[in-house]
Amino acid sequence: MPHIAMSPELAPGTPGLFQYRPETGRPLAELAEVLLRNPHSLSRGDREMIAAYVSALNDCYFCSSAHTEISAAQQSGGRALVDKVIDDADSAPISPKLKALLVIAGATQRGGHEVTEAMVDTARQAGATDTEIHDTVLISAAFCMFNRYCDGLAAVVPQDPAAYVGMAQMIINDGYRMCATGH
């Protein structure tokens, strides 16, 4: 039961909260669009994986489910790869650069001061650019906010994992801006 009165016509999870208050939802959806879908040296699938990873660390069922599916649909390793990263990123079959960025994302999730110069140096040695490091920290910080927004208001979320497959395809096809408007 949501902590605030919301129309049942609103989308589940964070998109429904964006729709509830579009004046705040639109800029939040735009932030997600820029971070996760705009042209970038990291693939959309890898950026979505960072979002899924942080959301799983935050135990946010909606965001971890949604972003796991969005990442999986855009990765050659699919759902098995994303699940492996979330379960044990150190042994996952991903690049050393992505592993180093996930370490930074996890540190950011725990607290901004947890990110160390050694972590940043490791990421740089693995080929990460300053923009990739910057955006990893911002994706992690933004998803800490999105996760707390969703869970803090007890948003209605589908419990059926299959529901997230359709949501993922909508995001892949139409982007995050539609989350704030519902179309």
C-alpha positions in Angstrom: 0.0 0.0 0.0 1.6 3.3 -1.1 2.3 5.9 1.6 0.5 8.5 -0.5 -2.8 8.4 -2.4 -2.1 7.6 -6.0 -4.4 6.9 -8.9 -4.4 3.2 -9.9 -4.0 4.4 -13.5 -0.4 5.5 -12.8 2.4 3.2 -13.9 4.0 1.0 -11.2 7.2 1.9 -9.4 9.2 5.0 -10.0 7.5 5.9 -13.3 4.2 6.2 -11.5 5.8 8.6 -9.0 7.2 10.6 -11.9 3.6 10.8 -13.3 2.2 11.6 -9.9 4.2 14.8 -9.8 5.4 15.6 -13.3 7.1 18.8 -12.4 9.7 16.8 -10.5 9.3 13.6 -12.6 10.2 15.2 -15.9 13.7 16.3 -14.8 14.3 13.0 -13.0 13.3 11.1 -16.2 15.6 13.4 -18.2 18.5 12.6 -15.9 17.9 8.9 -16.4 17.7 9.5 -20.1 21.0 11.3 -20.2 22.9 8.9 -17.9 21.6 5.7 -19.3 20.7 6.3 -23.0 22.6 9.2 -24.5 25.6 8.5 -26.7 28.5 7.4 -24.4 31.7 5.4 -24.5 30.0 2.9 -22.1 27.3 0.8 -23.7 23.6 1.3 -22.7 23.7 -2.2 -21.4 26.7 -1.5 -19.2 25.3 1.7 -17.8 22.0 -0.2 -17.1 24.0 -2.9 -15.4 25.5 -0.3 -13.1 22.0 0.9 -12.2 20.8 -2.7 -11.6 23.9 -3.4 -9.5 23.4 -0.4 -7.3 19.6 -1.0 -7.0 20.3 -4.6 -5.9 22.7 -3.3 -3.3 20.0 -1.0 -2.1 17.5 -3.9 -2.1 15.1 -2.0 -4.3 13.0 -4.7 -5.9 11.4 -2.5 -8.6 14.6 -0.8 -9.8 16.8 -3.9 -9.6 14.2 -5.9 -11.5 13.6 -3.3 -14.1 17.2 -2.3 -14.8 18.3 -6.0 -14.7 15.9 -6.7 -17.6 16.9 -3.5 -19.5 20.6 -4.4 -19.2 20.0 -8.0 -20.0 18.1 -7.1 -23.2 21.1 -5.1 -24.3 23.9 -7.5 -23.4 25.2 -10.4 -25.4 25.3 -12.4 -22.2 21.7 -11.6 -21.4 20.0 -12.2 -18.1 22.6 -14.8 -17.0 25.4 -12.2 -17.3 23.6 -9.5 -15.4 22.5 -12.0 -12.7 26.2 -13.1 -12.4 27.4 -9.5 -12.0 24.8 -8.8 -9.3 25.7 -12.0 -7.5 29.5 -11.8 -7.7 30.9 -9.0 -9.9 34.5 -10.1 -9.2 34.0 -13.5 -10.9 31.6 -12.3 -13.7 32.8 -12.5 -17.3 33.0 -8.7 -17.8 35.9 -6.4 -18.7 38.4 -5.3 -16.0 37.2 -1.7 -16.7 33.6 -2.5 -15.9 34.6 -4.5 -12.8 36.6 -1.4 -11.6 33.6 0.9 -12.3 31.3 -1.4 -10.4 33.7 -1.2 -7.4 33.4 2.6 -7.6 29.6 2.3 -8.0 29.4 0.1 -4.9 31.6 2.4 -2.9 29.4 5.4 -4.0 26.3 3.4 -2.9 27.8 3.0 0.6 28.8 6.7 0.7 30.6 9.3 -1.4 33.7 9.3 0.8 34.0 5.5 0.3 35.4 6.1 -3.2 39.1 6.1 -2.9 41.9 7.3 -5.1 43.1 3.7 -5.4 39.7 2.7 -6.9 39.9 5.5 -9.4 43.5 4.6 -10.3 42.5 1.0 -10.8 39.6 2.1 -13.1 42.0 4.4 -15.1 44.6 1.6 -15.4 41.8 -0.6 -16.8 41.0 2.1 -19.4 38.2 4.1 -17.8 38.0 7.7 -18.8 37.3 10.6 -16.5 33.8 10.9 -18.0 33.1 7.1 -17.4 34.3 7.5 -13.8 32.2 10.6 -13.4 29.1 9.0 -14.9 29.5 5.8 -12.8 29.5 7.9 -9.6 26.5 9.9 -10.8 24.5 6.8 -11.9 25.2 5.2 -8.5 24.2 8.4 -6.6 21.1 8.9 -8.8 20.0 5.3 -8.3 20.4 5.6 -4.6 18.0 8.5 -4.8 15.6 6.7 -7.2 15.6 3.6 -5.0 14.9 5.5 -1.9 12.2 7.5 -3.8 10.4 4.3 -4.9 10.8 2.4 -1.6 10.3 5.4 0.6 6.9 6.0 -0.8 6.1 2.3 -0.9 5.3 2.5 -4.6 3.2 -0.2 -6.1 5.5 -2.7 -7.9 4.8 -5.8 -9.8 5.9 -9.0 -8.1 5.8 -11.1 -11.3 9.3 -11.0 -12.8 7.7 -11.3 -16.3 6.2 -7.8 -15.9 9.6 -6.3 -16.1 10.4 -7.8 -19.5 7.7 -5.6 -21.1 8.8 -2.6 -19.2 12.3 -3.1 -20.3 11.3 -3.2 -24.0 9.3 0.0 -23.6 12.3 1.8 -22.1 14.6 0.4 -24.8 12.2 1.5 -27.5 10.9 4.8 -26.1 13.4 6.0 -23.5 12.9 7.4 -20.0 11.2 10.6 -20.9 7.9 8.7 -21.5 8.1 7.5 -17.8 7.1 11.0 -16.7 4.2 11.3 -19.1 3.0 7.7 -19.3 3.3 7.8 -23.1 
